[in-house]
Amino acid sequence: MPGQTRLLLQAYGGADGFDVVGGADGFDVVEPLSLLSENARPADWTAMAAAVTSAIGPQHTGVVVTHGTDTLSYGATALAFALTHLDVPVVVVASNRPLDHPEANGHSNFRDALEVIDTVPGGVYVTFRNPDGARLVHAAARLQPSTPLRHYVHSDGEVPITGLDQLPHPRFEPPPWPAGPVQFGARVLYLRPYPGLDYRVIDPAGFDAVVHETYHSGTACTVGASTSVLDFAGRCAAAGVPVFLGPVPDDVAAYESVTGFAAAGLIPFRWMRAETAYVKTSLGTGMGLTGDALVEFVCRREVAGEFTR
């Protein structure tokens, strides 16, 4: 939320800003963005990554990025993919409520970020104190969206701040493009299944790719002319738009409804959440990947520790 970072930094004697670049002599502050988290777009992920990359210098030992909670999982994951070239840790912090609210956890999350940043290796992380008091540290590429109503934040492989030695450190694999600025693409359609989803109202033309989440067992509806993901996949194929479907567990073949996925041209992904796959596909398309190169990048190349296998 605009203005909240100012309150956070004033509590620590800092300056105004959005991204806080930490160094031995305190904080250097830059403010590339000031917007409500719910209004974030892929172009803002590009701007955040560029701001961190351009601001950090040899005197800095780490970076703290402030972010809103609504799209925290998307923004933090985007930074995890975009900043693999950095040797210093980046910790993303948010607050479950405005900082002047008595139940706000933003100050606690910021203090934990300063503690973590001196301990973890390079990579992007998130610190978050849940309503039950648990102070957790997350690998950003595995972060889950905040739960509705109760505002808990979890991830695959989360650890308490006292157990950093158990934190799943990111395993970096170089992306399939030269080092340099990254660009997130804006033409990726993200779909979630629900009973009665009518694919007839969705026109895949104009998109570079579709990321389609599955139910927890790796399934999606395959019956009905208007509600079958197989019919939708056929329309996408005719438009030249790849459809990534998942996460698909290894034993998905046990379900009768998924036997036609491969024949319909659906591209399964495993070992990562659909939100993660969406951000990763946005990056791949933004960097110009298409066809087999895009499939290889999204489904088989682990860029920032996003795979939970």
C-alpha positions in Angstrom: 0.0 0.0 0.0 1.5 3.4 -0.9 2.8 5.2 2.1 3.2 2.1 4.2 6.9 1.6 3.4 7.6 5.1 4.7 6.1 4.1 8.1 8.2 0.9 8.1 11.5 2.7 7.4 10.8 5.5 9.8 10.6 3.0 12.6 14.2 2.0 11.7 15.5 5.5 11.1 15.5 4.9 7.3 14.3 7.0 4.4 11.2 6.8 2.2 11.2 4.1 -0.5 9.8 0.9 -2.0 12.9 -1.2 -2.5 15.4 -1.1 0.4 18.9 -2.1 -0.6 20.9 -3.0 2.6 24.6 -2.3 3.0 27.1 -2.2 5.9 26.4 1.5 6.5 22.6 1.1 6.7 20.1 1.4 3.9 20.2 2.8 0.4 16.7 3.4 -0.8 15.1 3.5 -4.2 11.4 3.7 -5.1 10.7 2.4 -8.6 7.0 1.6 -7.8 4.3 2.7 -5.5 1.0 0.9 -6.1 -1.5 -1.3 -4.5 -0.5 -4.9 -4.6 -3.8 -6.0 -6.2 -3.1 -3.7 -9.1 0.3 -5.3 -10.0 0.9 -6.5 -13.5 3.7 -8.5 -15.2 5.3 -5.2 -16.3 5.7 -4.3 -12.6 7.6 -7.5 -12.0 9.9 -6.4 -14.8 10.4 -3.0 -13.2 11.0 -4.5 -9.7 13.7 -6.8 -11.1 15.4 -4.0 -13.0 15.4 -1.7 -10.0 17.1 -4.3 -7.8 19.6 -5.2 -10.4 20.5 -1.5 -11.1 20.6 -0.4 -7.5 22.7 -3.2 -5.9 26.5 -2.6 -5.7 29.6 -4.3 -4.3 29.0 -2.7 -0.9 25.6 -4.3 -0.4 25.2 -7.5 1.5 21.5 -8.1 0.7 18.3 -6.6 -0.5 14.9 -6.1 1.2 11.9 -5.5 -1.1 8.6 -4.4 0.4 5.5 -5.8 -1.2 1.7 -6.0 -0.6 0.2 -9.3 0.5 -2.5 -9.7 -2.1 -0.1 -10.6 -4.9 2.9 -11.4 -2.7 3.3 -15.0 -4.0 3.4 -13.8 -7.6 5.8 -10.9 -7.1 8.2 -12.8 -4.9 8.2 -15.7 -7.4 8.8 -13.3 -10.2 11.9 -11.9 -8.4 13.1 -15.4 -7.7 13.1 -16.2 -11.4 14.5 -12.8 -12.5 17.3 -12.4 -10.0 19.2 -15.7 -10.2 22.2 -13.8 -11.3 22.6 -12.1 -7.9 25.1 -13.5 -5.3 23.4 -11.7 -2.4 20.1 -12.7 -0.8 16.9 -10.8 -1.5 14.2 -10.9 1.2 10.6 -9.8 0.3 8.5 -8.5 3.2 4.8 -7.6 3.5 2.3 -6.7 6.1 -1.0 -8.5 6.7 -2.6 -5.2 7.8 -1.7 -1.5 7.5 1.4 -0.8 9.7 -0.4 1.4 12.2 -2.9 -1.4 12.9 -2.2 -3.1 16.3 -2.3 -6.6 14.6 0.0 -5.7 11.7 3.0 -8.1 11.3 5.0 -5.9 8.9 7.5 -4.7 11.6 8.1 -8.3 12.7 8.5 -9.4 9.1 11.0 -6.6 8.5 13.0 -7.5 11.6 13.1 -11.1 10.6 14.3 -10.1 7.1 17.3 -8.3 8.6 18.1 -11.4 10.7 17.7 -13.8 7.8 19.7 -11.7 5.3 22.9 -12.3 7.2 22.4 -16.1 7.2 21.0 -17.3 4.0 22.9 -17.7 0.7 22.0 -16.0 -2.6 18.4 -16.4 -3.6 15.0 -14.8 -3.0 13.2 -15.4 0.3 10.1 -14.3 2.1 9.7 -13.7 5.9 6.2 -13.8 7.3 4.7 -14.1 10.8 1.4 -15.9 10.7 -1.5 -15.1 13.0 -0.6 -18.1 15.3 2.7 -16.4 16.0 4.9 -18.7 13.8 7.7 -16.7 12.2 8.4 -18.5 9.0 11.0 -18.2 6.2 10.1 -19.3 2.7 11.9 -19.9 -0.6 10.1 -17.4 -2.8 9.6 -19.6 -5.8 7.6 -22.0 -3.6 5.4 -19.4 -1.9 1.6 -19.9 -1.8 -1.0 -17.1 -1.8 -2.2 -15.8 1.5 -5.2 -17.7 2.8 -8.5 -15.8 2.6 -10.0 -14.4 5.8 -7.3 -15.7 8.2 -4.3 -14.4 6.3 -1.8 -17.2 6.7 1.1 -17.5 4.4 2.7 -20.9 3.7 5.0 -22.6 1.2 6.4 -26.0 0.3 9.5 -26.4 2.5 8.8 -23.5 4.9 10.9 -23.4 8.0 10.8 -21.4 11.3 13.3 -18.6 11.6 15.2 -20.7 14.1 15.6 -23.5 11.6 17.3 -21.8 8.6 19.6 -24.8 8.2 16.6 -26.8 7.0 15.5 -24.2 4.4 15.4 -25.5 0.9 18.0 -23.4 -0.8 17.3 -22.6 -4.5 19.1 -24.7 -7.1 19.9 -22.4 -10.0 20.0 -23.5 -13.6 20.9 -20.8 -16.1 17.9 -19.6 -18.2 18.1 -20.2 -21.9 18.9 -16.7 -22.8 22.0 -14.4 -22.4 22.5 -12.6 -19.1 20.8 -9.3 -18.9 17.5 -7.6 -18.2 14.5 -9.9 -18.1 11.0 -9.1 -19.4 7.7 -10.7 -18.2 5.1 -11.2 -20.9 1.5 -9.9 -20.4 -0.2 -12.3 -22.8 -0.5 -15.5 -20.6 -4.0 -16.6 -19.7 -4.4 -18.2 -16.3 -7.4 -20.4 -15.6 -8.7 -22.2 -12.5 -11.2 -25.1 -12.7 -14.6 -24.9 -11.1 -17.8 -26.8 -11.7 -19.5 -25.3 -14.7 -16.6 -23.4 -16.1 -17.9 -22.5 -19.6 -14.9 -22.4 -22.0 -17.1 -21.1 -24.9 -16.7 -17.5 -23.4 -12.9 -17.8 -23.6 -11.2 -16.8 -26.8 -7.6 -18.0 -26.8 -6.6 -15.9 -29.8 -4.2 -13.1 -28.8 -2.6 -15.1 -26.0 0.9 -16.5 -26.1 0.1 -19.4 -23.8 -2.5 -20.7 -21.3 -1.7 -22.0 -17.8 -4.6 -24.1 -16.6 -4.7 -25.2 -13.0 -6.0 -28.7 -12.1 -7.9 -29.9 -9.1 -5.7 -31.4 -6.4 -5.6 -34.8 -8.0 -4.5 -33.5 -11.3 -7.9 -33.6 -13.0 -10.1 -31.2 -14.9 -13.6 -31.6 -16.4 -13.6 -33.6 -19.7 -17.3 -33.9 -20.4 -19.7 -31.5 -22.1 -19.2 -29.4 -25.2 -19.0 -26.2 -23.2 -17.2 -27.5 -20.1 -14.6 -30.0 -21.4 -11.0 -28.9 -21.2 -10.3 -31.2 -24.1 -12.5 -29.3 -26.4 -10.9 -26.0 -25.2 -7.5 -27.5 -25.8 -8.5 -28.2 -29.4 -9.5 -24.6 -29.9 -6.2 -23.4 -28.4 -4.2 -25.8 -30.7 -6.1 -24.4 -33.7 -5.0 -20.9 -32.6 -1.4 -22.0 -32.0 -1.6 -21.4 -28.3 0.0 -23.9 -26.0 -1.9 -25.0 -22.9 0.1 -25.9 -19.8 -1.9 -28.0 -17.3 -1.1 -28.9 -13.7 0.2 -29.6 -11.3 -0.2 -33.2 -12.5 0.9 -35.8 -10.0 2.9 -38.8 -11.2 0.0 -41.2 -10.6 -2.5 -39.1 -12.6 -3.1 -41.9 -15.1 -5.1 -43.6 -12.3 -8.0 -41.2 -13.1 -10.2 -42.0 -16.1 -10.9 -38.4 -16.8 -7.2 -37.5 -17.7 -6.6 -40.3 -20.2 -7.2 -37.9 -23.1 -4.9 -35.0 -21.9 -1.9 -36.0 -24.1 -4.0 -36.7 -27.2 -5.6 -33.2 -26.8 -2.2 -31.6 -26.8 -2.3 -30.5 -23.2 1.2 -30.0 -21.7 1.5 -31.3 -18.2 3.7 -29.7 -15.6 4.7 -31.3 -12.2 6.4 -30.4 -9.0 5.3 -26.8 -8.8 2.1 -24.8 -8.1 0.0 -23.4 -10.9 0.7 -19.8 -9.8 4.4 -20.5 -10.1 3.9 -22.0 -13.5 2.0 -18.9 -14.6 4.8 -16.5 -13.5 7.4 -18.8 -15.2 5.4 -18.9 -18.4 5.1 -15.2 -18.3 8.8 -14.9 -18.1 9.4 -17.4 -20.8 7.1 -15.8 -23.3 8.4 -12.3 -22.3 11.9 -13.5 -23.2 10.7 -14.7 -26.6 10.5 -18.5 -26.0 8.0 -20.4 -28.1 7.3 -24.1 -29.0 9.6 -26.7 -27.6 11.9 -24.1 -26.0 9.0 -22.8 -24.0 7.9 -26.2 -22.9 11.5 -27.2 -21.9 11.8 -24.0 -19.9 8.5 -24.2 -18.1 8.2 -27.9 -17.4 11.7 -29.3 -17.2 14.2 -26.5 -16.4 14.5 -25.7 -12.7 15.4 -22.0 -12.5 15.1 -21.0 -8.9 14.3 -24.0 -6.7 10.6 -24.0 -7.7 10.4 -27.8 -8.1 9.3 -29.6 -5.0 10.2 -33.1 -6.1 
